Amino acid sequence: MNILAWIVFGALAGWIASIVMGRNKQMGAIANIVVGIIGAFLGGWIMEFFGKEGVTGFNFSSFLVALLGAVVLLFIVGLFTGRRRRR
């Protein structure tokens, strides 16, 4: 059940991050899940770097951390691939 929760959590965080970064039409469900899960790890690392709490479970603050990490991840990928946010 824990794996299923991470998949749902990652999908939701990745999907919202793709909307924020203007990439929703370019990404599919699998990409959203992968971005969300990697973003959760990245966001947790960023928050711990600043002395704050990272991802602690399936709650709202952890979702915001995962969303932050997913947005940062999409931004970094956009820098290397030349795809930036469309206005």
N, C-alpha and C positions, 0 to 999 in steps of 0.2 A: 504493500500500500504506500510505503514511503516513496518508492520510485514513481508511482503514478502521481503523487502529490507534487514531486519535483517537476515532472513533465508538464502538468497543468500550470504550475507556478511559472515555469520557464516560458511556456507558450504565451501566457498572459503578459508577462513582463516584456518579452520579445516583440509581441504584437504592438503593444502601446509604444515601445521605444521606436519601432519602425514607423509608426504614425507620427511621432514627435520629430523624427529625423527625415520625414518625407519619403520614405522608402517602402511604404505599405504595398504598393502595386508591384514592386520588384521582388518581394519576398513571399515565400510560401510558408505553410504550416511548419514543416521540418526546420526551415531556416529560423523561424521565430522561436521555436523550442530551443534550438542550439544557441542562438544569440541570448535568449533569456537565461539559460543555465550558466553559460560562460559569463554573462553579465552579472549573475548573482555572485559568482566567485570573485570577479573583478571588483564589483561594488563592495563586497565584504573586505577585500584587501585594502581598497581605498579608505574605507571607514576606519579600519583598524590602524592604518597608517596615521590617521589624524586622531587616534585615541578614542574613537567612538565604537559603538557596538555594530558588528556586521550582521549577517543573516543569522537569525536565531531560531527560525522555524517558519511556520506558515501563518504569518501575521502581517499587519499593514506596514509596520516599520521595515520589516524584512523585504516586503514587496517594493517599497520605495528605494531601498538599497540596491535591489536587483535591477530596478528600472534605471537608476543612476548608472550602474555598471554597464547595462545594455546600451544606453545612449552613448556612453564614453566609448564602448567597443565599436559601435556603428560609426562614430565620428572618426576613430583611428583607422578603421577599415576604409572609410571614405577618403581619408588623406592619401592612403597608399594606392587605391584603385582609381582615384580621380573622380569618384562620385560623391558629390556633396549635396547638401540639402537644396532642393529646388524651391524657388520662390514663386 
